[in-house]
Amino acid sequence: MTVERTSLWHRVVVRLRETTWALDANDGIIAVAGILQGFASAGAGDRLLLFTASVATLAGALSAGGTKWAEVAAQRETELAIARDEAKKIVADPAGELAELVAYWEGRGVSPVLAREVAEQLMARDPLAAQLDADFGLEEITPPTAPLVEGMQTTLAFAIGATVPLLITYFVPLAIESTLIVVAVIVSLTLTSFVAAGVGRLTAVRMLMRSLAVGLGTMGLSYLAGLAFF
């Protein structure tokens, strides 16, 4: 199967144009802000809050990136296993695989004669790619660099989002810190939601409502938890 090769920079640019970076950034904002609200309501001081925000940013970013890396790596391994199985089937029974491909195109509404012609041409050019596309909708095997690249991108996006409440903790007096964090979270989630909706062609208001519901809900429950336990 022919695998399209793209540069790391190209993959980074494509990733930034997708909506997932905004969701990862939102995770960073919400997670760290929620932790801070819980500690603040429990009576934590400036020093403890700053330490908590720093640790939450580091641990959260590494955890999010590591999870993404493992997820994409598992996806690639699954795709490779499927490709190996399909390659064996093509070697063992090329006529049967051709018949399956013909049936696939007939099922898509192509006439029997044209379906056979299309299937034969595809099998002659790249039989494995033709079978993977028809049977699994798999147009391209995930590149070997994708797990690391996407893991790093997720780590960076989470860290950027988490920096919002982290900086507030560092620069803002404790007396107004919790209130300002809530305001900053609302503003940040609004900006990321509208930007993500623009590049992803989604409904901005719906995306914003979902983000705010998760963000405010997380901070509210964390704040109540701090009050309840201390």
N, C-alpha and C positions, 0 to 999 in steps of 0.2 A: 504493500500500500504506500502511496506517495504521501509523505508528511510535509506540510508546508512549514518552512523554516522562517522564523521572524527574529529580529534582533530583540535583545532585552529592553532596549529603549522603546521600541515600537510597542511591546507588550505593556510597558508601564503607561504609555500614553493612552492606549486603548482602555486600560483598566481605569484610568482617571476619568475617562469620558463616560464610564458606566455609573450606575446609581449605587453600587455596592460600597464605594469608598465613603459615601455620605452616611450610609447605614453603619459602617464601622466607626466612623467619627462620632456619630450619635451614641453608639454603645459606650465609647470612651467618656463622653460628656455625662451621660446618664449614670453610668456605674460609679464614677468617682464622686459625682455630685450626691448621689444617694448615700454612699458611705459617709461622706462628710456631714450630711444632714443628720444621720444617725448618731455620729460621734458628738456633733455639736449639741444635739438635744440631750445627750447624756452628760453634758457639762465639760467636755474636753476643752483644754486650753489651746492657745495658738500653736505652741510647739508640737503638741500631740497631733493637732489637725494637719499641720504642715507635713509631719512625718507620715501620717496616714495617707494623705493625698499623694505624696511621692511614691510610697510603696504601692498604693493601689494603681497608680499610673504605670509603674514598671511591671508589676505582676500581671495587670490586666492586659497590657500591650503584648507581653510575651505569651500569655495564655491564648489570646485571640489569634495572634500570628501562628503559634504552634498548632492550634486547632485547624486553622485554614490550611497550613502546610500538610498536616496529616490527612485532611479531607481530600485535597487535590491529589496527593500521592496515592491514596487508596483508589480514587477515580481512575488515575492513569493505569494502575496495576490491573484494575478490572477490565479496562479497555484492551490492554495488552493480552490478557487471558482470553478475552472474547476473540480477538484477532487471531491468536494462535489456534483456537478451536476451529474457526472458520477456514483458516488456511489448510488445516488437515482435511476438512470436509471437501474442499475444492480439489485437493490432490487425490483423495479417495474416490470421489464421485463427481467429476466435472459436469457430466451430462445432467445429473440430478440437480446440481446447483444452478445450472443454466435454466432448467425447467422451472425451478422455484423463482428465478429472476423474471422469467417470462410471465409467470402467473402474477407476480407482484405488479408488473406494468399493466397487465390486463385488468387487474383489480383497481388500478388508478384510472381506468377508463380508456386506455389505449387499445386500438384494434389488435387482434391476435397477430396479424402479419407484421405490423409496425412494432408491436411489443417484442416479438422475437428478434427483429432487426436491431432494436435498441439494446436488448439484452446481450446479443452477440457482440455488438460493438463495445459495450462496456466491459464484457468479460475479456475481450481481446486486449483492451487497453490496460485495465487494472482489475482483475477479477475479485481480489480481496476487498478493494475499496467499494466496488459495486455491491457486494454481498453485505458488507457492514452498513452501508447506507440504507439498503432495502430492508434488512432484517432488524436493525437496531437504531436507525436514524443517526448513525455515527459517521460524520463526514470527515473527521480528522482526529487522530490520536493526540491526546494531550501531550505537548512537548515535555521533554525531561526537565527543562528548567522551570516549568510552570509551578510546581509545588513550592520551590524556594522563593520565586518571584512573588507569587500571590501571598505567601506567608509574610514576606517582608513588607509588602504593600499594606496588608491588614494591620500589622504591627505599627507601622507609621501612621496610618489613618486613626487608629485607636488612640495612639499617643497624642496626636494633634488635638483630637477632641477632648481628651482628658486634661490637656494643658489649660483649658478654659477655667475650670474650677480650681485647678492647682495654682494658677497665677493669682486668682482672687484670694485664695488662702494666704498666699505669700505677701500680697501688697495691701490688702484691705483690713481695717481694724475689725476685731472680733465682734464688736457690737452690731455691725451691719453686715457681717460676712454672710450669714445664712440667707438674708433677704436678697443680697446682691447675687448670690449664687443662683437663686431661683430665677431672678430676672435674666441673668446671663444665660442660663440654660434655655429659657424660653426664646431669647433672641437667637442664640446659636442654633437651636433646633429649627427655628423658623427659616434662617438663612440656608442651612444645609438642605432642608426639605424642599425649598423653592428651587435651589440650584439643581438638586438631584431630579426633581420633577421636570425641569427644563431639558436636561440632557437625556433623561430616560423617557420623555414623552408621557409622563404620568400626570394624574390629577393632583395639582399642588395642594389644594385644600385638604383632600383626603389624606395625603401623605403627612401633612402637617398635623392633622387631628390625631392620627395614629401615633406620631412621634411624641406629641405633647401628652397624650393619654399615658403612654408608657413612662415618659420622663417624669411628669408630675406625680403619677401614681407611685413610681419607685421612690421618689424623694419623700412623698407623704408617708408611705408605709415605713420607710427607714427612720423618719423623724419620730413616728409613733413608737417604733420599736425601741429607740433610744430612751424615750420617756418611760416606757413600760418597765424596762430592765434596770434602770438606774433612778 
